[in-house]
Amino acid sequence: MVAVSVAGCASTPVERKEASLVDLHDSMVAIRGQIDKTLASLNGLTSASPDRLPATYQQFAKDTDKIAEQAATVDEESRQLQTRSAEWLAGWRKSQAEVQDPELKALSERRHAQALERIQNIDRSLAEAREAFAPFVANLQDVKQVVGNDLTPNGVAAVSGTAVVQNANQAGGAAARALDATIADLEVLTQTLTPVSSR
C-alpha cells in the first residue's frame, strides 16, 4: 500500500482517492485468487478418486458459493466505477485549480489524461469480467446441483464429460484475464494519482 502524507487531520481528496483505489485493488486481487481456487476445486472434483468424492465435492461447493458472492462484488464495483471515477477526477482537478505556473498546469493536465485513460481501461476490463462471471457462476452452480444429487463415480464421470465443465473453465479463464488487466491498471492509476512527494 502506498502511503499519502498530508498535513492536518482531515483527509484530502487525494488521500480518499488512494484509499478507495487500494480497497478496490485488494478486493480484485482476492477475487482473482478465488477464481483459481474454484477452478482447481472443479477440476479436482472431476478427477477425484471414489474415496475422495465427498471431501472434494464439499470443497467445490464451498468455493462455488464463495465465487458467486464475489461475482456480485465485481458486478457492483463495475457499476459504481463511473460515479467513483468522476468524483476522483473532479476532486483532483479542484485541488489543482489554484496552480498558476503554466508548466505545472500542463503537467497536471497530462497526469489527468493518463488517469482518465486508466480509468477507462478499468471500466472496460471490469465489464468484461462481469460478463464472464455470469456463465462461469451459472455453470458452477449447475455442476454443484447435479453432482450433489448423484455423488457417485458414475455421476461425476457423466458430468465431467459434458460441455458445462469445459465452459466453466473457459469462462473462469476469461474472468481471470479481465481481472488481471483491472489489477494492473489499478496499480498504475494509484501511482498516477499519488503525489510524487508522497510515494
C-alpha atoms as an extended CHARMM CRD file, in Angstrom:
* protein
*
       199  EXT
         1         1  MET       CA              0.0000000000        0.0000000000        0.0000000000  PROA      1               0.0000000000
         2         2  VAL       CA              1.2980000000        3.4810000000       -0.8890000000  PROA      2               0.0000000000
         3         3  ALA       CA              1.0160000000        5.9450000000        1.9730000000  PROA      3               0.0000000000
         4         4  VAL       CA             -0.0130000000        9.5560000000        1.4430000000  PROA      4               0.0000000000
         5         5  SER       CA              1.4560000000       12.1390000000        3.8030000000  PROA      5               0.0000000000
         6         6  VAL       CA             -0.8520000000       15.1130000000        4.3320000000  PROA      6               0.0000000000
         7         7  ALA       CA             -0.7140000000       17.8180000000        6.9430000000  PROA      7               0.0000000000
         8         8  GLY       CA             -3.7400000000       18.2320000000        9.1940000000  PROA      8               0.0000000000
         9         9  CYS       CA             -6.3650000000       15.8380000000       10.4770000000  PROA      9               0.0000000000
        10        10  ALA       CA             -8.9230000000       15.9100000000        7.6800000000  PROA      10              0.0000000000
        11        11  SER       CA             -8.4690000000       13.5440000000        4.7590000000  PROA      11              0.0000000000
        12        12  THR       CA             -7.8250000000       15.1510000000        1.3900000000  PROA      12              0.0000000000
        13        13  PRO       CA             -9.3430000000       14.1980000000       -1.9990000000  PROA      13              0.0000000000
        14        14  VAL       CA             -6.0330000000       12.5260000000       -2.9190000000  PROA      14              0.0000000000
        15        15  GLU       CA             -5.9800000000       10.5490000000        0.3180000000  PROA      15              0.0000000000
        16        16  ARG       CA             -9.5840000000        9.4190000000       -0.0810000000  PROA      16              0.0000000000
        17        17  LYS       CA             -8.9960000000        8.5330000000       -3.7230000000  PROA      17              0.0000000000
        18        18  GLU       CA             -5.9950000000        6.4170000000       -2.9310000000  PROA      18              0.0000000000
        19        19  ALA       CA             -7.6920000000        4.6060000000       -0.0630000000  PROA      19              0.0000000000
        20        20  SER       CA            -10.6260000000        3.7880000000       -2.3360000000  PROA      20              0.0000000000
        21        21  LEU       CA             -8.3330000000        2.5680000000       -5.1010000000  PROA      21              0.0000000000
        22        22  VAL       CA             -6.3110000000        0.3990000000       -2.7370000000  PROA      22              0.0000000000
        23        23  ASP       CA             -9.5090000000       -1.1520000000       -1.3590000000  PROA      23              0.0000000000
        24        24  LEU       CA            -10.7250000000       -1.8780000000       -4.8890000000  PROA      24              0.0000000000
        25        25  HSD       CA             -7.3510000000       -3.3200000000       -5.8660000000  PROA      25              0.0000000000
        26        26  ASP       CA             -7.2070000000       -5.5960000000       -2.8300000000  PROA      26              0.0000000000
        27        27  SER       CA            -10.7580000000       -6.7750000000       -3.4500000000  PROA      27              0.0000000000
        28        28  MET       CA             -9.9860000000       -7.6430000000       -7.0780000000  PROA      28              0.0000000000
        29        29  VAL       CA             -6.7970000000       -9.4820000000       -6.0890000000  PROA      29              0.0000000000
        30        30  ALA       CA             -8.7640000000      -11.6040000000       -3.6150000000  PROA      30              0.0000000000
        31        31  ILE       CA            -11.4210000000      -12.4020000000       -6.2170000000  PROA      31              0.0000000000
        32        32  ARG       CA             -8.7610000000      -13.2410000000       -8.8050000000  PROA      32              0.0000000000
        33        33  GLY       CA             -7.2610000000      -15.7340000000       -6.3630000000  PROA      33              0.0000000000
        34        34  GLN       CA            -10.6580000000      -17.2700000000       -5.7000000000  PROA      34              0.0000000000
        35        35  ILE       CA            -11.1470000000      -17.9040000000       -9.4190000000  PROA      35              0.0000000000
        36        36  ASP       CA             -8.0280000000      -20.0680000000       -9.4640000000  PROA      36              0.0000000000
        37        37  LYS       CA             -9.1020000000      -21.8350000000       -6.2850000000  PROA      37              0.0000000000
        38        38  THR       CA            -12.5740000000      -22.5410000000       -7.6620000000  PROA      38              0.0000000000
        39        39  LEU       CA            -11.2780000000      -23.8650000000      -10.9710000000  PROA      39              0.0000000000
        40        40  ALA       CA             -8.8780000000      -26.1230000000       -9.0770000000  PROA      40              0.0000000000
        41        41  SER       CA            -11.8050000000      -27.4000000000       -6.9990000000  PROA      41              0.0000000000
        42        42  LEU       CA            -13.8900000000      -28.0500000000      -10.1100000000  PROA      42              0.0000000000
        43        43  ASN       CA            -11.1430000000      -29.9480000000      -11.8810000000  PROA      43              0.0000000000
        44        44  GLY       CA            -10.2070000000      -31.7510000000       -8.6870000000  PROA      44              0.0000000000
        45        45  LEU       CA            -13.7800000000      -32.9420000000       -8.3640000000  PROA      45              0.0000000000
        46        46  THR       CA            -13.9330000000      -34.2730000000      -11.9050000000  PROA      46              0.0000000000
        47        47  SER       CA            -10.7260000000      -36.2770000000      -11.3910000000  PROA      47              0.0000000000
        48        48  ALA       CA            -11.2480000000      -37.3610000000       -7.7640000000  PROA      48              0.0000000000
        49        49  SER       CA            -10.9420000000      -40.9770000000       -6.7040000000  PROA      49              0.0000000000
        50        50  PRO       CA            -14.1460000000      -42.5340000000       -5.2850000000  PROA      50              0.0000000000
        51        51  ASP       CA            -12.9590000000      -42.2930000000       -1.6860000000  PROA      51              0.0000000000
        52        52  ARG       CA            -12.2040000000      -38.5850000000       -2.1390000000  PROA      52              0.0000000000
        53        53  LEU       CA            -15.5060000000      -37.6030000000       -3.7340000000  PROA      53              0.0000000000
        54        54  PRO       CA            -17.2860000000      -36.3740000000       -0.5640000000  PROA      54              0.0000000000
        55        55  ALA       CA            -14.3800000000      -34.1660000000        0.5210000000  PROA      55              0.0000000000
        56        56  THR       CA            -13.6740000000      -32.7830000000       -2.9420000000  PROA      56              0.0000000000
        57        57  TYR       CA            -17.3520000000      -32.0740000000       -3.5080000000  PROA      57              0.0000000000
        58        58  GLN       CA            -17.6260000000      -30.1980000000       -0.2050000000  PROA      58              0.0000000000
        59        59  GLN       CA            -14.6620000000      -28.0370000000       -1.1460000000  PROA      59              0.0000000000
        60        60  PHE       CA            -16.0660000000      -27.4180000000       -4.6170000000  PROA      60              0.0000000000
        61        61  ALA       CA            -19.4700000000      -26.4570000000       -3.2010000000  PROA      61              0.0000000000
        62        62  LYS       CA            -17.8320000000      -24.0640000000       -0.7450000000  PROA      62              0.0000000000
        63        63  ASP       CA            -15.7250000000      -22.4360000000       -3.4620000000  PROA      63              0.0000000000
        64        64  THR       CA            -18.7410000000      -22.1600000000       -5.7720000000  PROA      64              0.0000000000
        65        65  ASP       CA            -20.7160000000      -20.3140000000       -3.1150000000  PROA      65              0.0000000000
        66        66  LYS       CA            -17.7570000000      -18.0300000000       -2.4410000000  PROA      66              0.0000000000
        67        67  ILE       CA            -17.1580000000      -17.1250000000       -6.0690000000  PROA      67              0.0000000000
        68        68  ALA       CA            -20.8760000000      -16.4420000000       -6.5390000000  PROA      68              0.0000000000
        69        69  GLU       CA            -20.6880000000      -13.8870000000       -3.7280000000  PROA      69              0.0000000000
        70        70  GLN       CA            -17.5900000000      -12.3330000000       -5.2280000000  PROA      70              0.0000000000
        71        71  ALA       CA            -19.1820000000      -12.1580000000       -8.6830000000  PROA      71              0.0000000000
        72        72  ALA       CA            -21.8040000000       -9.8990000000       -7.1280000000  PROA      72              0.0000000000
        73        73  THR       CA            -18.9720000000       -7.7100000000       -5.8150000000  PROA      73              0.0000000000
        74        74  VAL       CA            -17.4480000000       -7.4160000000       -9.2950000000  PROA      74              0.0000000000
        75        75  ASP       CA            -20.8550000000       -6.5010000000      -10.6830000000  PROA      75              0.0000000000
        76        76  GLU       CA            -21.3520000000       -3.7850000000       -8.0640000000  PROA      76              0.0000000000
        77        77  GLU       CA            -17.8410000000       -2.3670000000       -8.4230000000  PROA      77              0.0000000000
        78        78  SER       CA            -18.2130000000       -2.2720000000      -12.1940000000  PROA      78              0.0000000000
        79        79  ARG       CA            -21.4880000000       -0.3640000000      -11.9720000000  PROA      79              0.0000000000
        80        80  GLN       CA            -20.1480000000        2.1050000000       -9.4000000000  PROA      80              0.0000000000
        81        81  LEU       CA            -16.8330000000        2.7980000000      -11.0870000000  PROA      81              0.0000000000
        82        82  GLN       CA            -18.1170000000        5.5460000000      -13.3570000000  PROA      82              0.0000000000
        83        83  THR       CA            -19.5290000000        7.5320000000      -10.4330000000  PROA      83              0.0000000000
        84        84  ARG       CA            -16.4630000000        6.9730000000       -8.2870000000  PROA      84              0.0000000000
        85        85  SER       CA            -14.0200000000        7.8910000000      -11.0360000000  PROA      85              0.0000000000
        86        86  ALA       CA            -15.9090000000       11.1070000000      -11.7770000000  PROA      86              0.0000000000
        87        87  GLU       CA            -15.6030000000       12.0260000000       -8.1050000000  PROA      87              0.0000000000
        88        88  TRP       CA            -11.8920000000       11.1470000000       -8.0290000000  PROA      88              0.0000000000
        89        89  LEU       CA            -11.0910000000       13.2370000000      -11.0870000000  PROA      89              0.0000000000
        90        90  ALA       CA            -13.2740000000       16.1610000000      -10.0470000000  PROA      90              0.0000000000
        91        91  GLY       CA            -11.5850000000       16.2480000000       -6.6640000000  PROA      91              0.0000000000
        92        92  TRP       CA             -8.1810000000       16.1260000000       -8.2530000000  PROA      92              0.0000000000
        93        93  ARG       CA             -8.9480000000       18.9290000000      -10.7230000000  PROA      93              0.0000000000
        94        94  LYS       CA            -10.3210000000       21.0530000000       -7.8860000000  PROA      94              0.0000000000
        95        95  SER       CA             -7.1600000000       20.5040000000       -5.8560000000  PROA      95              0.0000000000
        96        96  GLN       CA             -5.0620000000       21.6480000000       -8.8400000000  PROA      96              0.0000000000
        97        97  ALA       CA             -7.2200000000       24.6620000000       -9.7590000000  PROA      97              0.0000000000
        98        98  GLU       CA             -5.0750000000       27.1590000000       -7.8640000000  PROA      98              0.0000000000
        99        99  VAL       CA             -1.8460000000       26.1870000000       -9.6180000000  PROA      99              0.0000000000
       100       100  GLN       CA             -0.6300000000       29.2360000000      -11.5480000000  PROA      100             0.0000000000
       101       101  ASP       CA              2.5800000000       28.0660000000      -13.1710000000  PROA      101             0.0000000000
       102       102  PRO       CA              1.9120000000       27.1190000000      -16.8370000000  PROA      102             0.0000000000
       103       103  GLU       CA              4.4150000000       24.2670000000      -16.8250000000  PROA      103             0.0000000000
       104       104  LEU       CA              2.9310000000       22.7310000000      -13.7030000000  PROA      104             0.0000000000
       105       105  LYS       CA             -0.5730000000       23.1940000000      -15.0750000000  PROA      105             0.0000000000
       106       106  ALA       CA              0.4380000000       21.3390000000      -18.2380000000  PROA      106             0.0000000000
       107       107  LEU       CA              1.9800000000       18.5770000000      -16.1390000000  PROA      107             0.0000000000
       108       108  SER       CA             -1.2240000000       18.2690000000      -14.1350000000  PROA      108             0.0000000000
       109       109  GLU       CA             -3.3130000000       18.0480000000      -17.3090000000  PROA      109             0.0000000000
       110       110  ARG       CA             -1.1010000000       15.2830000000      -18.6800000000  PROA      110             0.0000000000
       111       111  ARG       CA             -1.4470000000       13.3040000000      -15.4730000000  PROA      111             0.0000000000
       112       112  HSD       CA             -5.1910000000       13.8610000000      -15.5740000000  PROA      112             0.0000000000
       113       113  ALA       CA             -5.3300000000       12.4830000000      -19.1280000000  PROA      113             0.0000000000
       114       114  GLN       CA             -3.2580000000        9.4660000000      -18.0960000000  PROA      114             0.0000000000
       115       115  ALA       CA             -5.5520000000        8.8150000000      -15.1480000000  PROA      115             0.0000000000
       116       116  LEU       CA             -8.6360000000        9.0910000000      -17.3560000000  PROA      116             0.0000000000
       117       117  GLU       CA             -7.1970000000        6.5560000000      -19.7990000000  PROA      117             0.0000000000
       118       118  ARG       CA             -6.5110000000        4.0980000000      -16.9830000000  PROA      118             0.0000000000
       119       119  ILE       CA             -9.9970000000        4.5550000000      -15.5780000000  PROA      119             0.0000000000
       120       120  GLN       CA            -11.4980000000        3.8200000000      -18.9800000000  PROA      120             0.0000000000
       121       121  ASN       CA             -9.3530000000        0.6870000000      -19.2080000000  PROA      121             0.0000000000
       122       122  ILE       CA            -10.5020000000       -0.4200000000      -15.7480000000  PROA      122             0.0000000000
       123       123  ASP       CA            -14.1190000000        0.2510000000      -16.6530000000  PROA      123             0.0000000000
       124       124  ARG       CA            -13.7540000000       -1.8960000000      -19.7630000000  PROA      124             0.0000000000
       125       125  SER       CA            -11.9480000000       -4.7890000000      -18.0620000000  PROA      125             0.0000000000
       126       126  LEU       CA            -14.3990000000       -4.8500000000      -15.1500000000  PROA      126             0.0000000000
       127       127  ALA       CA            -17.2780000000       -5.0000000000      -17.6260000000  PROA      127             0.0000000000
       128       128  GLU       CA            -15.5540000000       -7.9200000000      -19.3730000000  PROA      128             0.0000000000
       129       129  ALA       CA            -15.0860000000       -9.6730000000      -16.0300000000  PROA      129             0.0000000000
       130       130  ARG       CA            -18.7390000000       -9.1140000000      -15.1550000000  PROA      130             0.0000000000
       131       131  GLU       CA            -19.8220000000      -10.6400000000      -18.4600000000  PROA      131             0.0000000000
       132       132  ALA       CA            -17.5650000000      -13.6770000000      -17.9700000000  PROA      132             0.0000000000
       133       133  PHE       CA            -18.6980000000      -14.2390000000      -14.3850000000  PROA      133             0.0000000000
       134       134  ALA       CA            -22.3440000000      -14.7590000000      -15.3820000000  PROA      134             0.0000000000
       135       135  PRO       CA            -21.8200000000      -18.0400000000      -17.3210000000  PROA      135             0.0000000000
       136       136  PHE       CA            -18.9570000000      -19.0580000000      -15.0170000000  PROA      136             0.0000000000
       137       137  VAL       CA            -21.1190000000      -18.9690000000      -11.8990000000  PROA      137             0.0000000000
       138       138  ALA       CA            -24.1390000000      -20.4480000000      -13.6790000000  PROA      138             0.0000000000
       139       139  ASN       CA            -22.1030000000      -23.4340000000      -14.8850000000  PROA      139             0.0000000000
       140       140  LEU       CA            -20.5400000000      -23.9720000000      -11.4640000000  PROA      140             0.0000000000
       141       141  GLN       CA            -23.9200000000      -23.9020000000       -9.7720000000  PROA      141             0.0000000000
       142       142  ASP       CA            -25.3360000000      -26.3890000000      -12.2830000000  PROA      142             0.0000000000
       143       143  VAL       CA            -22.4490000000      -28.7840000000      -11.6030000000  PROA      143             0.0000000000
       144       144  LYS       CA            -22.8830000000      -28.3300000000       -7.8740000000  PROA      144             0.0000000000
       145       145  GLN       CA            -26.5870000000      -29.1460000000       -8.0790000000  PROA      145             0.0000000000
       146       146  VAL       CA            -26.3340000000      -32.1460000000      -10.3990000000  PROA      146             0.0000000000
       147       147  VAL       CA            -23.3160000000      -33.7480000000       -8.7360000000  PROA      147             0.0000000000
       148       148  GLY       CA            -24.7930000000      -33.0950000000       -5.3040000000  PROA      148             0.0000000000
       149       149  ASN       CA            -27.8150000000      -35.1590000000       -6.3170000000  PROA      149             0.0000000000
       150       150  ASP       CA            -25.6570000000      -38.0400000000       -7.6090000000  PROA      150             0.0000000000
       151       151  LEU       CA            -22.3630000000      -38.0350000000       -5.7290000000  PROA      151             0.0000000000
       152       152  THR       CA            -21.0900000000      -41.2800000000       -7.2190000000  PROA      152             0.0000000000
       153       153  PRO       CA            -18.1910000000      -42.0830000000       -9.5430000000  PROA      153             0.0000000000
       154       154  ASN       CA            -20.6330000000      -42.6370000000      -12.4130000000  PROA      154             0.0000000000
       155       155  GLY       CA            -22.4740000000      -39.4040000000      -11.6710000000  PROA      155             0.0000000000
       156       156  VAL       CA            -19.2940000000      -37.3460000000      -11.5710000000  PROA      156             0.0000000000
       157       157  ALA       CA            -17.9480000000      -39.0310000000      -14.7090000000  PROA      157             0.0000000000
       158       158  ALA       CA            -21.1540000000      -38.1990000000      -16.5710000000  PROA      158             0.0000000000
       159       159  VAL       CA            -20.9530000000      -34.5340000000      -15.6200000000  PROA      159             0.0000000000
       160       160  SER       CA            -17.2270000000      -34.3960000000      -16.3770000000  PROA      160             0.0000000000
       161       161  GLY       CA            -17.9120000000      -35.3640000000      -19.9740000000  PROA      161             0.0000000000
       162       162  THR       CA            -20.3360000000      -32.5040000000      -20.5990000000  PROA      162             0.0000000000
       163       163  ALA       CA            -19.6450000000      -29.1190000000      -22.1650000000  PROA      163             0.0000000000
       164       164  VAL       CA            -20.6390000000      -27.4450000000      -18.9000000000  PROA      164             0.0000000000
       165       165  VAL       CA            -17.3050000000      -28.2320000000      -17.2590000000  PROA      165             0.0000000000
       166       166  GLN       CA            -15.3780000000      -27.0340000000      -20.3180000000  PROA      166             0.0000000000
       167       167  ASN       CA            -17.4870000000      -23.8760000000      -20.4950000000  PROA      167             0.0000000000
       168       168  ALA       CA            -16.8900000000      -23.1890000000      -16.8080000000  PROA      168             0.0000000000
       169       169  ASN       CA            -13.1430000000      -23.4160000000      -17.3400000000  PROA      169             0.0000000000
       170       170  GLN       CA            -13.3070000000      -21.1200000000      -20.3420000000  PROA      170             0.0000000000
       171       171  ALA       CA            -15.4960000000      -18.5330000000      -18.6100000000  PROA      171             0.0000000000
       172       172  GLY       CA            -13.3440000000      -18.6740000000      -15.4830000000  PROA      172             0.0000000000
       173       173  GLY       CA            -10.2480000000      -18.1040000000      -17.5850000000  PROA      173             0.0000000000
       174       174  ALA       CA            -11.8750000000      -15.1080000000      -19.2890000000  PROA      174             0.0000000000
       175       175  ALA       CA            -12.8590000000      -13.6090000000      -15.9290000000  PROA      175             0.0000000000
       176       176  ALA       CA             -9.3210000000      -14.1490000000      -14.6320000000  PROA      176             0.0000000000
       177       177  ARG       CA             -7.7280000000      -12.4290000000      -17.6300000000  PROA      177             0.0000000000
       178       178  ALA       CA            -10.0890000000       -9.4800000000      -17.3260000000  PROA      178             0.0000000000
       179       179  LEU       CA             -9.2830000000       -9.0850000000      -13.6240000000  PROA      179             0.0000000000
       180       180  ASP       CA             -5.5510000000       -9.3320000000      -14.3580000000  PROA      180             0.0000000000
       181       181  ALA       CA             -5.9740000000       -6.2750000000      -16.6020000000  PROA      181             0.0000000000
       182       182  THR       CA             -8.0670000000       -4.4960000000      -13.9600000000  PROA      182             0.0000000000
       183       183  ILE       CA             -5.4700000000       -5.1110000000      -11.2590000000  PROA      183             0.0000000000
       184       184  ALA       CA             -2.5790000000       -3.9330000000      -13.4420000000  PROA      184             0.0000000000
       185       185  ASP       CA             -4.3710000000       -0.7160000000      -14.3730000000  PROA      185             0.0000000000
       186       186  LEU       CA             -5.3940000000       -0.0710000000      -10.7690000000  PROA      186             0.0000000000
       187       187  GLU       CA             -1.7570000000       -0.2810000000       -9.7200000000  PROA      187             0.0000000000
       188       188  VAL       CA             -0.7370000000        2.2460000000      -12.3750000000  PROA      188             0.0000000000
       189       189  LEU       CA             -3.6920000000        4.5070000000      -11.5750000000  PROA      189             0.0000000000
       190       190  THR       CA             -2.8210000000        4.5760000000       -7.8810000000  PROA      190             0.0000000000
       191       191  GLN       CA              0.6970000000        5.6970000000       -8.7750000000  PROA      191             0.0000000000
       192       192  THR       CA             -0.6590000000        8.3120000000      -11.1850000000  PROA      192             0.0000000000
       193       193  LEU       CA             -2.9800000000        9.8410000000       -8.5820000000  PROA      193             0.0000000000
       194       194  THR       CA             -0.3960000000        9.8070000000       -5.7830000000  PROA      194             0.0000000000
       195       195  PRO       CA              1.7860000000       12.9160000000       -5.4220000000  PROA      195             0.0000000000
       196       196  VAL       CA              5.4500000000       12.1880000000       -6.1520000000  PROA      196             0.0000000000
       197       197  SER       CA              6.4920000000       13.5410000000       -2.7410000000  PROA      197             0.0000000000
       198       198  SER       CA              4.1830000000       11.0390000000       -1.0230000000  PROA      198             0.0000000000
       199       199  ARG       CA              5.4730000000        7.8470000000       -2.6340000000  PROA      199             0.0000000000
